[in-house]
Structures are given as C-alpha cells and as structure tokens.
Amino acid sequence: MSAKKYDVYAIGNAIVDYEIEVTDAFLEANGVEKGLMTLAEQDRQDDLLQSAQSNIRKKQAGGSAANSVVALAQLGGAGFYSCKAASDADGIFYRDDLSEQGVDTNLSNAKLDEGVTGKCLVMITPDAERTMSTFLGISSNLSVLELDLEQLENSHYLFLEGYLVSSPSGFEAIKEAKKWAKTVGVKTALTFSDPSMVKYFGDQMHEVVGEGVDLLFCNEEEAQLYAATDDLTLAIENLKKITKSYVLTLGSKGAQIWDGENTYHIDAVKTQAIDTTGAGDIYAGSFLYGINHGLSYLAAGNLASLAASQVVSQYGPRLEKAKIQEFLTQIKNKN
C-alpha cells in the first residue's frame, strides 16, 4: 500500500461506557426492559446511574466505531476518529482515554463545546446478557463540522458507523465523508451496527450505501432485513450487489467472508460468554487491521474471530493490548 498516515479514518458516536453489574431484580425495580438497548433521556439515565453507583465496574471511551479503532491501534495500526464530545468531565475523559490508546481524534485540537457527553450504561446480569441505556448527549449533534477531510484523505479506509443514520446531522456527515472518500480514492467500509438501524432507518441506510461500498460488516439478521428476505442465500446475493467484499458474522456459527472472488468460512472459537458488549466492534477493528497490514481476508477473519471470542469471555469491549497482540502473533505464525 502507498504511504498514508492512517489505516482507518472512522466516524461515530462518542459515548462513555459505564459497565455495571446488576441483577434481574434491579432491572425490574427500575422498569428497564432486559436485553435491549434503549435510548434514554438525561434525567432517566441519571436516576439509573445513581441507583447503580456502587456496582460500577469501570468506565471507558466507547461508541461502536471507537471500539473498533481502539482495537486497530492496540494491534499496531494507525487510526483517526471523528466524533463530538462536550467540555464536561466525561468529555475530557473521553478525549484523553482515546489519546492514551494511541488513537488520534478531532477533539485534540478542537475547543470542546458546552453540553453533556453521551453515556451508555451497560448493565450486565449474571447470565451475561447486557441491557443498555444510552443517552447520546452532544453526540447526537455530530455533523460535517466534526469531519477532518485532510486526515480522511490521508487514510486507506473510511469506516462508517451505521448508528449515525438515526441522527439527521450524523447522517449528512457520513454521506459527505463517503462522497469525499470517493473523490480522493479512499476505500469505504460500513458497519450496519444494529438490526434496529436497518429496520427503522432503512431508507437512510440504503442512501448511505448508495452505489456501493468497498467493505461491509453485518450480521445475519441485518443482511436479511436489508434485503427484505428471510432467505439468507438471497440476502447474500443482495450483499454482493452492494459491496466489493463483506464480513457476515453468524454468531455461534462463526462468520462468512467474501473478498470479491472467494468465500471463506471462519469457525467460531468456543468460549464461555460473560458479556457480549463490543464483540462486533473488535471484530471489525481487528479485520481492518489485518487487511491493512498484509494479512489475507482469511487470516484477518481468524484474527478477528480470536479477538471477538476473547472479548465476550470478559467484561467490556476492549482487550488488554498484550492479549490482542498475542492473537496477532498466533495468526502470523500460522501463515
């Protein structure tokens, strides 16, 4: 690959993740529907956070695409993240946490606006199921103003977080970034992010895909929703019309990867799931690292599968840097 500063330029939400251990009784007492991601008003989320204060395990900079770029950076890749955080304590924490992970952001040189930084309360019950309460805060105002087109041009891939289709200004930002990427010859990767984004914002998602993308990350349900079919074979044929390559995750059945010519099946790595937060994010970040650093699609898929299996066996969407690099060494030694 030609010399560029960044492997990946990503755009996504800036969310501080609070990981909290709770019981089913806590969810019931607080009227929280188990297993879902619910968008919450600030007052509602503040009340939940207050109630669960003593059970907070940790907090860290999150957001789907941010988790992916952190994984890329931990593996030794170079990533840039465009997002929107406020000048409150959580916003400063968010900026500094990403910086410590080796991720460059638009926040470093920008004056942070007044407001409230987005938060996600990731409530984990003993059965490993996660229930999320998300308040987007100032992140819901992410717009073209947060784009750094110079850094985008200096990247091999643009990575778009599908969650942004739910925000009018975020939707415009990712469309503008994709348009600029095409103009300057930067490849575009897109993650559908969540079935709800495809189901409830289908028109916007179709518009973002437009004439197609270079790489698409999705799961089985998202692929079927996008193609409006229950037949996975038909859904896959549809994917091949809108992307030059794809990563289709299939849960316990592993993943299917298509490089534009060949299809590979990646076996799932057996593990004891504790918390599924961020499995898809670390999968995308690890895969993007792999294809930017000389790994085949098959090897990149195996690296991503190892990373994702490890992340679900612990709390939180990140691995220790030494652990994810150990997986990279394993993959390289096999090739």
N, C-alpha and C positions, 0 to 999 in steps of 0.2 A: 504493500500500500504506500501511496505517496505520503510524505511527511506532513502531518497535520497535528495541531496541538492536542485535540481531543478525539478520543474514540467515539464518544457519545455526548450529544447535547440533548438534555431532556427537559421537558416542561411538565409541571404537575403541581399538585396541591402541597402547601407547606402545613403540615399537621404535626403537632407534638403528641406522640402516643404516650398515654398513661396506661401501663399494664397493671391490672388489678385482679386479685384473686377473690372470687365471690362464690356464694352458694346459690342454689336454685331458689332458696327461701328469700335471699336478698333481692333477686330479680323480681320475684312475685310481690314482695312487700313494696317495691318501688315501681311496680307497674311497667316493668321492662319486658318486652317480648323476646324470649330466648332465641338465640341463633341468628338473629337478623342484625343488619346494620341500619340504624335509624338515625336520620338527621334530626338534631335536637336544637331547640332554642337555647340561648346562653343561660338563662335563669334555670331552666330544667337541668342542663348539664352541670351547672354549679352545685345544684342541690345533690345530684348523684355523686359528684366528686367529694362533696362534704361528707356524705353518708359513708363513702368507701375509703376515706382518708387513711385509715390505719392499715388498709390492705393493699396499698400501692406497692408494687414490686420494684418498678423502675419507670423512668421516662426517657424518651429519646426522640430525635428528629425522625419523623415518619412522613407518610404520604407514599402512595404506591410507587411512582417513578423514582422518588427519592431513595426508597429502599433498594431499588434496582441499581441506581448509580453508586450507592454505597458499596454494594456487593462488587460491582465492577472495579471500584477504587481499591477495595481490600485485596483483590486478586492482582493488582498492579496496573490496572487500566487508568485512563485519564478521562474524567467526566466533568461536565458543567451542568448546573441545574438552575433553571429559571423558575422562580416562584414568587409568592408575595407573603411576607410576614410583617407583623406590626412591631412597634418600638417598645412593647411591653416585655416583661421578664421572659415570657415564653418565646417571644420573637428573637430576643438576643441569644437565648439558649439554643434556639433552632439554628441560627446563623453560625454560632460557634461550634455546635456539635458537627454540622456538616463539614466545616473547615477542618476540624480535628480528624475527620475521616478521610481527608485528602480530596474532598470534592469542592471545586470552585463554584461560586454562585454569583448571581446578580446582586445579592444582598450585601456583599463585601464593600462595594463602592457606593451603594445607594443609601440615601437617608431613609431610614425606616419610617413609614407613616404611622400616625396615631391610630389606635384601634385595638382590636383583640385578635391575637394569633389563634389560628384554628387548633382545636384539640380533638383527639379521639380517645374515648375511654374504652379500652379493650378489656372487657370483663370476662374472665375465664373461669368456668365452672370445673368441678373435679373430673367431669367426663371429657375434658379437653375441648369442649365446644366454646367458641368465642361469640360474644354478643357485644356489638359495638354501638356506642352513642357518639355521633360525630357532630361537632359544631364547627363549620367551616371558617367562621370569623372573617377576617380580612382576605383570606384566600379566595373567597367567593368573588372578590373583585379583581382577581388576576386578569390581566388584559395585555394587549400588544405593547403597552408601556414597559412591561417586565421582560420583553424579548431583548436579547443582545445578538443582533444579526451578524455582527462581526465574529463573535465566538461560534455561532451556528455555522457560518461559512468555513470556519477553521476546524470542523469536525467531520468525521467519516459518516456518522449516523445521527439523524434526528430521531428522538424517541418520544412519542406522544402518549400521554396518559388518557385513556378513554373516559375517565371520570369527568374530565373537563367539558364534555359535551353537555353536561347538565347546567353549566353556567353560561349565560349569553356572552359575557365578555371573554371567558375562558375559551369558549367555542370559536370566537373570532380570532383569538390568539393562536390556537393550534392550526386553524386554516391558513392564517398569514404565515406562520412558520413553515408549514408544508409547502406553500407556494414559493417561498423564498428558497427553501431547500432544493426544490426542483430547478429553480433558476440558476443556482450556483453548483449544481451537481452533487448535492449531498443526499445520501440514501435516507429513506424514511421508514422507520419501524413504528408500529402502532400496537398497543395492547387494548383489547376491548374492556379490560378492567373488571367488569362485573356483569352478570346476566341482566341486572336491572337497567344498566346503561343501554344495552341493546334493545331491551324490551320497551322501555318507556321513552327513550330518546333515539329511536331507530332512524328517523329522518335525518337527524343531525349526524349520527354515526355514518350513515350512507353518504352524506355530503362530505364528511371528513375523508372517507375512503376515496371518494371521487373516482378518478381514472385508475386508481390503484395505489398500492404501497409496495415497498420492497420486501418487507418482512412483517408478518402478522403473528401476534401471540393471542391465543384464545383457548377456551376450554370447550368441551363437547356441547354443553348447553348453549353457550354463546354462539357457537358456529351454527347450531340448529335454529336458534332464534333469528340470527342474521339472515339465514337463507329461507326462513319461514317454512321449515320442514322438520318432521320428526325422524327423517331418514338420514343417518349420519353420512352414508355414502354420497347421497345427493348434496348434503351440506359441504362435504369435502370438495366435490366437483365445483361447487359455487366458489369456495375459497380460492381455488386455482385460477379463477377468472379475475379475482380482485387483488391478488398479491403474487409477487415473484417467488416467494418462499413463505413457509409458515411453520409455527410450532403449535401443535394441538395437544394440550395436556388432557389426560384421560383418567386422572385420579389414581386409584389403586391399580389401574391397567397400564400405567406408565404414560408414554407420550408418543405421538407420531410426528415426525419431522419431514418436511419436503423441501429440498434445496432447489427446486425448479425443474429438476430432472428425476432425481431418485427419492424414494420414500424410505425412511428408516423408522424402525420401532425401538423405542427406548424403554427397557423394562423399569418398572418402579423398584426402588430399593426398599426392602421391607424394614419397617421401623415401628416403634411404639409412639403414636401421635399423642402429644401433650397439648399443643397449641398450633393451629394451622395458620396463624397470622403471618402473612408475608411470604408464603410458600411460592405463589406465582411470581411475586416481585423478585425474589432471589433467583428464581429460575430464569427470568428474563435477563437480569443483570449478569448472571454467570454465562448465559448463552451469548449475549452481546460481547462480553469479554472474549470468549473463545473464538468467535468468528472474526474478531478484530486482531487477534494475536496468533493467527496461523493454525488454529485447530479446525479440523473438518466439522461439518454440521453434525456428524455422528458423535465425534469426540466432545464437541461443545454441548450436545444434548446429554451425554453421560456425565459431564462435569455438572451441568445444571441439575440433573436428577439427584446426584450425590448431595449437592448443596441443599436442595429443597427437602430431601429426606431427613437431613440433619436438623434443619431449622424447625421442622414440625415436631421434633423429639425434645424440644426445649421451649422455654418461654421467649417470645419476642421474635421480630422479623430479621434479626441480624445474627451472624455467627461471629465467633472470635476470629480475628484475622489469621491466626496460626492454623486454625481448623480448616478454613476455606482454602488456604494455600496448600495445605496437606492434600486436599482433594485434587487440586491442580497438579501437584507432583505425581499423584497416582495416575492421573489421566495421561500425563506426558510420558510416564514410564511405560505405559501400555502401547504407546504409538511409536 
